[in-house]
């Protein structure tokens, strides 16, 4: 039963993070179509999560997009926390 709950929470977070990327990132700086949230692995305590993403494009585009994601991670966390209870 617990594994089923974690699976549902992982899927909920994956969808919500994908949605909140559109609010947290500037489309004139980052091409949002190149980013895909592939997996979310949340800890059993529901406090920490590892988010796996896929970025399409050249290595230069990937590095630039990853830089912007890391720079805006606190804003993304805040937006997700507001919508997921």
Residue pairs with C-beta under 8 A, 6 or more apart in sequence:
2 44
6 42
6 44
9 42
9 46
10 39
10 40
10 41
10 42
10 49
11 40
12 84
13 40
13 42
13 49
13 51
13 80
13 84
14 37
14 38
14 39
14 40
14 51
16 80
16 83
16 84
17 37
17 40
17 51
17 76
17 80
18 36
18 37
20 76
20 79
20 80
20 83
21 32
21 35
21 37
21 76
22 32
23 79
24 72
24 75
24 76
24 79
25 32
25 68
25 69
25 72
29 68
30 64
30 65
30 68
30 69
31 57
31 61
31 65
34 55
34 56
34 57
34 61
34 65
35 53
35 54
35 55
35 65
35 69
36 53
36 54
36 55
36 56
37 51
37 52
37 53
38 52
38 53
38 54
39 51
39 52
40 49
40 50
40 51
40 52
41 49
41 50
41 52
42 48
42 49
43 49
53 69
55 61
55 62
55 65
55 66
56 62
57 65
69 76
